[in-house]
Amino acid sequence: MGIIDSKTGTEKKFSVDEIKKVANEGRGYALLAIGFAGSGHPGGALSMMDYLATLYFNVLRHDPKNPGWKERDRLFLSGQHKCPAQYALLGLAGYYPIEDFAVGLRVLGTPFQGHPDWRKCKGIEMSGGSLGQGLSIAVGDALAARLDGAKHRVYCVMGDGEQQEGSIWEAVMAAAHYKLDNLCGVVDLNGLQIDGRVCEVMNVEPVAEKYRSFGWHAIECDGHDVDALLRAFELAARTKGKPTVIVARTVKGKGVSFMENLAEWHGKAQTLDQTKAALKELGLENIYTTEIERKAKELRAHVARQYGNLILPEERPFWWNQHPDPTHEHAMRADMKPTRFGFGECLDREGSDPRVVCLGADISGSICILDFCKKHEDRKPRFFSMGIAEQNMTTVAAGLAKEGKIPVIGSYGVFSTGRNWDQLRTTVCYGNLNVKIAVGHGGVSVGPDGATHQALEDIAVTSIIPGMTVLVPCDAVESYKATHAGVFEVVGPTAMRFAREATPVVTKPETPFKVGKANVIRFRGEKNKFIDAFETTLADDYESEGERVALVACGPETPEAMRAAWILKKQHGIEARVVNVHTVKPIDEEALADAANECDVIVTAEEHQAGGLGNLVAGVIARSAHVSKRPRMAMVGVQDKFGETGQPWELVWKFGLAGEHIAQAARGLLKK
C-alpha cells in the first residue's frame, strides 16, 4: 500500500523516517499558507499531520496522477477546518504543485477553500465543513464498497470536540451494526477546542471505551509516533467483523513551541513574523522565500483589483470611505462596526435579569454570546457550554424556557438555524417556547471560511416556521435594540441575525425602532458623515415625496441600499426611499403596501439567497387588498448559489450585493 501508479501498478511506500520528514514539511507548508492567508486553523492542522502523513504516504492506496481511480482507498476528513494539513500533504504527494496551495489558501477563485470542496480540489473525497457528518458519509461509502464487492478501505478522521455531535454516535452505531470491517476511524485527541479544554466545554472521555461499547475495535496510541501508527493501521486492516477506531493522542500546535497546547491557536492565523519563527523551529526557514511571498501578494492583488479594495476609485466613486479627504464637508465617511457587537453589548449591559441564561456552542467568543458573562462573574452559573451540539443545545433551551427562563442560544447561522431546524420547528415553535436564537455570521461576508459557514438560507427557513419572530438589524446600534426587544419584549421564539464583518453604522440611539414596523430612510444631501446625509422616519409616520423607487432591505444590505439611493440621486437624479425591514417577520405589510402604491419600482436587497426577504415582500404586494397597483420588482441577493472563500467585501462585490448593484437593478426596472 502507498502511492500507486494505477497504470503500471508500481508502488511507493515511504519509510518511517521519510514519513516523519514529509510530516514536518507538511507542517511547514500548512503554516506558510495560513500565514499568507491571514486566517485559518493552525492548531489542529499541526496536531493531525503525523497520522495523516502516515496514511497518505504508507497506508492508503491512491494515485495522485489519477485522483478518481476506482480502486483507491477513501479518506474522509470530517473536521474539515483542519484542511491545510490535508491540502499540504496532497500537494507533497503530487496532486498539484505545493506552491499553488502555499500561495492560494483561502483566496477567492482558487481550489483551496476555507473548508474543502471536492468539486474544486483534487484528492478531496467530500465537500463539507459542518462537524459530525464525515463518519456517516464514510459509513455510506463503506456500505457501497460492500455492495459493489470493492476491495478499497475507507478512513475517516475526526476531532475530539467533534465527538460532542450526536450524529457521530448515530454513525458509530450504524457502522457496528453492519460490521463494517472495511472502515477505520481516527479520533484526534488533542484535548482542545475553540472554547477551551474539551473536558471543560463538554467532556467526551473515555472515547475508546465508548467506541468499544458500541461494538468497535478501539486502538489507543500516540498520534505522533509513526511506528505506533503503522502498527495500529495494520492491526485495523486485519480486524474482521467490526469497524476499528484509532484514538490518537496528539498535541495541538505540535512542532511549534508558541502554539503547543494552546486553544487560542484553534482558529487564529499566525503573523508572517510568527510564521518565519515557526518555520525556523521546524528547520524549514528555506521554504519562505522572497519569490513565494511575491507570488502570494500578487495573487491577492489580482483578486483585489477585480473585486476588492484595489478597484480604482474612479470605477467605484461612491464606495465606502472613498473620499481622499476625510475632513471634506461631503466626504460621506462611515464608521464601521460588526452588528454582532451590538448583540454582545446588549447581553453585557442587560443580562442581569436572573431569567436570562445563555447557551454556547463552541464559538461563543466569536459570536459575542460570551459577553453575557465575560465581565460578570456572578452570571457564569447562567452560562452553559453545550459543546459542538446545536440540536441538543436547542432542545435544552426549550426545557429551560418551559420553566420560565429566557434562554439565548447561538452559533454560526448555518448551524443555529439549519442543523437544528427540526428542533426549532417541532419543539421550540410548536410549543411556542420563549427561546432566543442568535443567528451569527450571516451572509457571504463571513468571508474566508467559505460556503459551508456562510448562512444564506436562514431568513427563509426561520421565517417559514409558524410563531417565529425574525429580526435582521442593519447595524451594530440597531442590533443592540433588536437584542433588547427580542430578548425582553417579544414573548416567543425569536431569531436574531447578525453579521461577522464590520459594516457601516447608519443609525443612532435615537433612531426609531419598533418590532414589526419598518423605517423609511431618505437621502437629504452629502455630508461629512454618511449617517448625517439621511433622515430616518418610522414608516407609519412617513409622507410620500413622490419618489419613483423603493429599496426594501434588511441587515447590512440596508446601508448598501442607502448608498444606492445616494448613487441614484447624485448620478441620475432619481429619488428613492429605503425601507429598512429590520423585522422580517412579522413584516410591516402597511409600509410595503405604501411603497407599492407610491413608487414605480421595488428592489429588495438581502445578503442571503434572493427571495428570503424578496419573496415575503412580493407575497405581501400580491395578496394585499391595500395595494392598488403592481410595481415592477427585482431581487438583489445571492442567485441560487452557494458562497465561496474570499475576503468579505470581495464577496459582496462578486455576488452583486453592493449599492452599485442595487442602483443598477433599480435603473434597469425604470427603463422597462
Secondary structure as UniProt FT lines:
FT   STRAND          2..4
FT   TURN            6..8
FT   STRAND          11..12
FT   HELIX           16..37
FT   HELIX           42..47
FT   HELIX           49..54
FT   HELIX           55..59
FT   STRAND          61..62
FT   TURN            64..65
FT   TURN            67..68
FT   TURN            70..71
FT   STRAND          74..77
FT   HELIX           80..82
FT   HELIX           83..93
FT   HELIX           98..104
FT   TURN            105..106
FT   TURN            108..109
FT   TURN            118..120
FT   TURN            122..123
FT   TURN            131..132
FT   HELIX           134..148
FT   STRAND          154..159
FT   HELIX           161..164
FT   HELIX           166..177
FT   TURN            178..179
FT   TURN            181..182
FT   STRAND          183..189
FT   STRAND          192..193
FT   TURN            194..195
FT   STRAND          196..197
FT   HELIX           198..202
FT   HELIX           207..213
FT   TURN            214..215
FT   STRAND          217..222
FT   TURN            223..224
FT   HELIX           226..238
FT   STRAND          244..249
FT   TURN            252..255
FT   TURN            257..261
FT   HELIX           263..265
FT   HELIX           272..281
FT   TURN            282..283
FT   HELIX           285..287
FT   HELIX           290..307
FT   TURN            309..310
FT   HELIX           313..315
FT   TURN            317..318
FT   TURN            320..321
FT   TURN            326..327
FT   TURN            329..330
FT   STRAND          336..338
FT   HELIX           339..350
FT   TURN            351..352
FT   TURN            354..355
FT   STRAND          356..360
FT   TURN            364..370
FT   HELIX           371..374
FT   HELIX           377..382
FT   STRAND          383..385
FT   HELIX           390..402
FT   TURN            403..404
FT   STRAND          406..412
FT   HELIX           413..414
FT   HELIX           415..419
FT   HELIX           421..422
FT   HELIX           423..429
FT   TURN            430..432
FT   STRAND          436..440
FT   HELIX           444..446
FT   TURN            448..449
FT   HELIX           451..453
FT   HELIX           458..463
FT   TURN            466..467
FT   STRAND          469..471
FT   HELIX           476..484
FT   HELIX           485..489
FT   STRAND          494..497
FT   STRAND          502..504
FT   TURN            509..510
FT   TURN            515..516
FT   STRAND          519..523
FT   HELIX           530..533
FT   STRAND          534..538
FT   HELIX           539..541
FT   STRAND          549..553
FT   TURN            555..556
FT   HELIX           557..572
FT   STRAND          576..580
FT   STRAND          583..585
FT   HELIX           589..598
FT   STRAND          601..609
FT   TURN            610..613
FT   HELIX           614..623
FT   TURN            625..626
FT   STRAND          632..638
FT   HELIX           648..654
FT   TURN            655..656
FT   HELIX           659..671
//
